[in-house]
């Protein structure tokens, strides 16, 4: 279990600045295969040999999102799941986005 995945997402009520610049690197370095896009959101594509396995990941991510109160954008295609994470209240990244990404990777 990674250091990030051992934590829980914290509900954001806004009023805090989004992570930028040097604050992103140490958190991103704890993830595998995730990319930061325009210092705004995290993205990752998961590949599978068929639709059923891709759908299974979507369902597991959905359950995790409900548990954590942190809901990613999910795109399902045959054999592929795309996940984008950001905190909508701040229109950018918070530590909870990195925590959620680490938890998704452990699924």
KAPENOR-V247849 format. One line per field, one symbol per residue. ss: DSSP state (a for helix, b for strand, c for the rest). phi: phi as a letter, one per 20 degrees, with the letter a starting at -180 (. if undefined). A space follows every 50 residues. Layout:
# KAPENOR-V247849
ss = ???
phi = ???
This chain:
# KAPENOR-V247849
ss = cccccccccccccccccccccaaaaaaaccccccbbbcccbbbbbbbccc aaaaaaaaaaaaaaaaaaccccbbbbbccbbbbbbcbccccbccaaaaaa aaaaaac
phi = .fgfffedfdfednmdfffblffegffffeddnecedlldbebbdddcfa fffffffgfffffffffemcdeecddcgmbcdcccaeffdlaecgfffff gffffef
